Amino acid sequence: MDIELLRSDFPMLKKSMHGFPLVYFDSAATAQKPQVVIDAIADFYQNHYGTVHRALYELSIDSTERYQACRLKVQAFLNAAAPEEIIFTRGTTDSINLVASSFGKQFLRAGDYVLLSTMEHHSNIVPWQLACEERGALLKVIPINTRGELLIDEMQKILESGKVKIVAIGHVANSIGTINPIKEIAALAHAVGAVVLVDGAQAAPHLPIDVQALDADFYAFSGHKIFGPTGIGILYGKRHLLEAMPPYQGGGDMVQDVAFSRTLYNELPLKFEAGTPMVAEVMGLSAAIDYLNAIGMENIAQWEHELLLYATEKLEQIPALRIIGTAAHKGAIISFVVAGAHYADIGMLMDLKGIALRTGRHCAQPTMDFFGVPGTVRLSFAFYNTKAEIDWFVSALKAALPALIL
């Protein structure tokens, strides 16, 4: 890959902050957008805008065809079995809430277990707490070791209870970067009749995803993290599960026939897409998938892993610095603390050098509690980052630490 050529595709990466070139190390929160995505949204509003599914005039037909074409692209991107298994949502959080609510109503009963891990994002914790409260089910947690890796033996013990109905697990932990063995987890869960939801928010932008090979029952991710727009996300679900689940929301598009006495719901995927959809955002997502496919997800994964190894080696040379999360298999995320320095102070001083990074709990407070830290500094890389940017950050950090360490 020609990284400098790819960087030129991103208008934001040409900016300066506080007199320094912008170094963007917060792609786990949200990724920057290539010009082709920005142009796709503008082009749709300027030249193609029309509603979908609701009219027979040319603009509407054109919009509907473009909308459905994106569904086919997502199907291929995930290697789903059918386009009907692809549901457009507002994001990963919305996708998980959909499953927690709808699956919960249909399948969860009092005394059942919902199994999560210690390293989950709040968006894969709170929806399940709500579902458990409503249905009388119980939340169980897979523990992790001090490297930030799942204790699979402990997971098996919980599964052997026979009470687990669903395992909801992050593919890549947003706070510490651990890549979880989804295929192995799915096999263990399916052996006891449980289903598996995968929070793929941190995996879909960075790794090749094959939901059939993983044997995931549900897989969720967000458009804005795969270099597309905000407000659009994906829920993949196996057809037989989606067909068995009740609608999540009511309104237009998700119905075939309505009377005051009864309503006949639409077929998949429209059953779960109530209301006027995020049509322009879908067009941006479509352009983002085309862009990623042109680069190649294998190429992206390889370069980001190289960045991870390079940055890890540089940071380990700083005596007061401790990396939180050292799993053998990691995505391009590094969380760390510095003895005697507050993470927020580090973040603010790095900002003055043009370096954008995340500090705090990262919407993963149970993970921070496990490691006994109030928060961390987090670097998260994308394919548009460079080793020179890492060098600049390490230099700036070393220069700032004497003034920060109490």
MOZIFEN-V359294 format. One line per field, one symbol per residue. phi: phi as a letter, one per 40 degrees, with the letter a starting at -180 (. if undefined). A space follows every 50 residues. Layout:
phi: ???
This chain:
phi: .ccccccccbdccccbbfgbdcbbbbcccaccbcdccdccccccccbbca cbgbabccccccccccccccccccdcdcfccacccbbcbciddccccdcd cccdccbcbdgcbbbbbccccdcbbcdcccccccbgcbcbbccbcccgbc cccccccccccgbccabbaccbcccbgdcccccccccccccbgcbbbbcc dcbdcbbcbbccccgccbababcccbgbccgbabbcacdcccccccdcbb icgcbbabbccabbccccccdbbcgccccccccccdcccdccccchcccc cccccccdccccccccccdccbcbgbccbbccbbbabbdgbcdccccccc dccgbcabbhcgfacdcccccgbcibcbbbbbcccbccccdccccccccc cdcccc
